[in-house]
């Protein structure tokens, strides 16, 4: 067998790099479309509709026609050769049937795939990832709270999405840029599906959201339709993953040694998701959480009052401990709640939240709720 010449080896290496670039662009395309499909599923689920995928044979022909129109030939060829292309084609046509304009969406997604392909070609050497599990944090930093982020974290495909992000990152792709673009497409999907389902573009403010407005939620991205009776969903709406929630629960127990029953009482409170979101916010702002929680073990003034009110008092004390700067004075849990609500300072929505309005109404922040409450009603 003849030894390959340097030119032949170079051509072989170039072909391998080009193939890797195309496969990476296919992964990027699938990631964006998986996010769009997750939003569609979530919207239809809220409307109580069962998912009905188009017939496989019809979907295959129509989907292939669509992708050939808007994706480069090399990316289209690689995409349709994927083992699960039939299922992917059905999902793509389900988006169209749900009201999404693929004629407008696919060209934009096609631009993303070409950018990724070119980026991988230019960055043949892998760039090592920083941190051990950055994807959930990156998602929260890149996307504002709302229906798109909620759909991603609640989707059964989330682990696969995170793995795809890791692979893209290793190949030199700007994952944040893809997530930002995918968020815009997800918002469009949410609006299109909502329009077809004849659902309101702005969800009705829930009773829990109205009653929670005040010191407990100031500064948090609080969805206006949050229902605290469904803890798992409430934590998902607030961007708290199960592993993060378990860690925050453990931190509370460690901060209250010898007070296991009281710690259980705090963790069982319906308002626990807000406290977990507060801890998450502190960590994202690089502020210590444990020293603040330790106040609950040192200052037990929350025990005062009727025995039946200990849980309520403990929630207020925990909220105060997490929001009060380190080194400040004693607990403020005895402050009149109504007065605190009336004088609490609200902050304008984040830049990302403003960019996503009005589609982000499902995840609007209490920081954006500056309107005065109706006369005779307290928020």
DAVENBEL-V157870 format. One line per field, one symbol per residue. burial: + if it has 16 or more other ideal C-beta (glycine too) atoms within 10 Angstrom, else -. A space follows every 10 residues. Layout:
burial=???
This chain:
burial=---------- ---------- ++++++++++ ++++++++++ ++++-+---- ---+----++ --++-++--+ +---++-+++ ----+--+++ ++++++-+++ -+--++--++ -++-+++-++ +--------- ---+++++++ -+++++++++ +++++--+-- ++-++-+++- +++-+--++- +++-++++++ ++++------ --+-++-++- -+++++++++ ++++++-+-- --++++++++ +--++--++- ++--++--+- -++--+--+- ++++++++++ +-------+- -++++++--- -+-------+ +-++++++++ +++------- +++------- +--+----+- -++--+--++ +++++++++- --------+
